Amino acid sequence: MNREALIASLRSQCNGPRDGALLRYALGDALLDSGDAATAAEEFRHALRFDARYSAAWKLLGKACHALNDREGAAAAWRQGMAVAQARGDKQAEKEMAVFLRRLERAAES
């Protein structure tokens, strides 16, 4: 399935019985991959309204914000995501977001 068809298929399931954090995360991921960071960020936020403890959604929300040159938004998403990941024991996600945050902070210092 090509990217456009995947996005259309995922969108067709929104607001239906299968709507939820995972669907919105998958849609956001496909949109981010297609270069539509703004709409991807909206979908990650929607996913987080379904489940604020979804650390992967926080991680990709940070990436989407970073792609939009929203450094503050990216940092805030990664900090929140790290707290969520730590609370859930999701060490890998916590480490990844810590790396992204350090890179962002180093770039701001340069």
C-alpha positions in Angstrom: 0.0 0.0 0.0 1.4 3.4 -0.9 1.7 6.2 1.6 -1.3 8.1 0.3 -3.5 5.0 0.3 -2.4 4.2 3.9 -3.2 7.8 5.1 -6.6 7.6 3.4 -7.3 4.2 4.9 -6.3 5.4 8.4 -8.3 8.6 8.0 -11.4 6.7 7.0 -11.3 4.9 10.4 -11.1 8.1 12.5 -14.2 8.9 14.5 -15.4 5.3 14.2 -15.4 2.4 16.5 -11.7 1.7 15.9 -10.7 5.3 16.7 -8.2 5.6 19.5 -4.6 6.3 20.5 -3.1 3.6 18.3 -5.0 4.7 15.1 -4.1 8.4 15.7 -0.5 7.5 16.3 -0.3 5.4 13.1 -1.9 8.3 11.1 0.5 10.8 12.7 3.4 8.5 11.9 2.3 8.2 8.2 1.8 11.9 7.9 5.1 12.7 9.5 6.8 10.2 7.1 5.0 12.0 4.2 6.4 15.4 5.3 3.2 16.8 6.7 4.6 17.6 10.2 1.8 20.1 11.1 -1.0 17.6 10.6 1.1 14.8 12.1 1.5 16.9 15.3 -2.3 17.3 15.4 -2.8 13.6 15.2 -0.2 12.9 17.9 -2.0 15.4 20.2 -5.2 13.6 19.4 -3.6 10.2 20.3 -2.4 11.7 23.6 -6.0 12.9 24.4 -7.0 9.2 24.1 -4.0 8.1 26.2 -1.6 10.6 27.8 0.6 7.7 28.9 1.5 6.8 25.3 5.3 7.5 25.3 5.8 6.8 21.6 3.2 9.5 20.7 5.1 12.0 22.9 8.3 11.0 21.1 6.9 11.6 17.7 5.1 14.7 18.7 8.5 16.1 19.6 9.9 15.1 16.2 6.9 16.7 14.5 7.4 19.9 16.5 11.1 19.8 15.7 10.3 19.5 12.0 8.2 22.6 12.3 11.1 24.5 14.0 9.1 24.6 17.2 12.0 24.0 19.6 10.0 24.8 22.7 7.2 22.4 21.6 9.6 19.7 20.8 11.5 20.1 24.2 8.2 20.1 26.1 6.9 17.0 24.3 10.1 15.1 24.9 10.3 16.2 28.6 6.7 15.0 29.1 7.4 11.9 27.2 10.4 11.1 29.3 8.4 11.5 32.5 5.7 9.2 31.1 8.2 6.6 29.9 10.0 6.7 33.2 6.7 6.1 35.1 5.9 3.2 32.8 9.3 1.7 32.9 9.8 2.2 29.2 13.6 2.7 29.4 14.3 2.7 25.6 11.8 5.5 24.9 13.1 7.5 27.8 16.7 7.2 26.5 15.7 8.1 23.0 13.9 11.2 24.0 16.8 12.2 26.3 19.1 12.0 23.3 16.8 14.1 21.2 16.4 16.7 23.9 20.2 16.9 24.4 20.8 17.4 20.7 18.1 20.1 20.6 19.7 21.9 23.6 23.2 21.6 22.1 21.9 23.1 18.8 20.3 26.0 20.7 23.7 26.7 22.4 25.5 26.9 19.1 
